[in-house]
Amino acid sequence: MEKQQIACLYGPGGAASRQRFGLLLGMCLLAVGGAALAVEAVSAPAFVAGTAPDRRRADVPMIKVAPPLDEQRALHGVDQPYPASLLSMLRDQGAWYTPFTRPGMTDPYDIRSHHRQ
């Protein structure tokens, strides 16, 4: 029995057939990918940060009342009389994050003695 080869991909002139097959496969994949992108683009407009910096998205949580600030902990390690700028900043702190109520780095950078016993 003689072994037969598939003429379209492996026989004489098979390189051209393989090239056409690869091109056809690539076009099909591009068509499917493009259709998927089109469906995604039509379904919902994506939020792009920075396009409207003066407006806040409606679906994000908002802080209504600022949590109370522990002034004694915020002033830990600061010598009296307290600087007016620090007191003003703590009074106007609101709900913003402040590093003054949390210990920072350890010695030798612990200038407010948060880590010392």
N, C-alpha and C positions, 0 to 999 in steps of 0.2 A: 504494500500500500504506500502510496505516495503522500507525503505531507503537503497539505494545501495551505496557502497563506491567504489572509484576507487582503484583497487587492486594494481596498480603499485606504488603508493605513500603513501596511507593511510591504507591499509589493513594489515593483518598479514605479517610480513617480509617487511614492507614498509620502514623501516630504511635503509636497504641495498639498496633499490631502490633509495631512496632519496640521499644516499651517491654517488651512481653511477651517478645519474643525476647531482649532484653538481660537481663531478669530470669532467664529460663531458662538462658542461657549462664552468668551469674554463679553460679547455684545449682549447675550442673554443675562449674564450676571449684572452688567451695568443697567439693563432695563429693569430688572427686579429691584436693585438697590435704589434706582431713581424713583420707582413707584413707591417704595417704602418711605423715602424722604418726602415725597409729595404728600402722602397721607399724613405724616407727622406734622408737616408745615400747615396743613389745612385744619388739623384737629384743634390746636390751641396756639395762640401766639406766645412765643417764649419771652420770659422776662429778661431784659438785658440791663444790668446794673449800670448806672451812670447816664442813661439816656434822659432821665428826668430827675436830676438831683434835688430839685426843690419839692418833690412829692415823695411820700412814703407809701409803700404798697399797702393795700387795704387788708390783706390777709395775714399780716405779721402781728405778733403780740405787742402790746404796749404796756408800759409801766404807768399805772394811774397814780399811785402813792409811793413816794420814796421811802425806803426802809430807814429806820432811825440810825443815825451815825453815832457810834460809841466814841465820844470826844476824848474820854480819858485814855482809851487805847490808841487813838490817833495821835495824841500828844505825848505818848510814852517815849521817854528818852530825850525830850526837848526841854531845854532849861528855861526857867521862868526869868524874866517876863517873856511870855510867848510872843513871837513876831506877829504884828498886825496882819501881815499878808497871809500867814498860815491860818489864823483864826478866820479871816474873811473867806479863804478858800474852803475851809471846813463848813462854814455857815452856808455857802452857796453850792455845796457839793451835790445835793440832790441825789438822784439814783445812779449817778455815774460811778464807775469803778474807781476806787482809790487805793493806792498801795500803802497809804499811811496806817491802815488798820491791820496790816498783815506783816509778819516777819519776813525780812528779805534774806540776803546772803549771810553766811556765818562769818566768824572771825577770820581775818582781820577787818572785814568790811562791815561788820555789825556796829555801825556808829551810834545806833539808838538803843543798844543793849537788849534787843528782843530775845536773843538766844542765850544770854548769860543767866545763870541761876542765882 
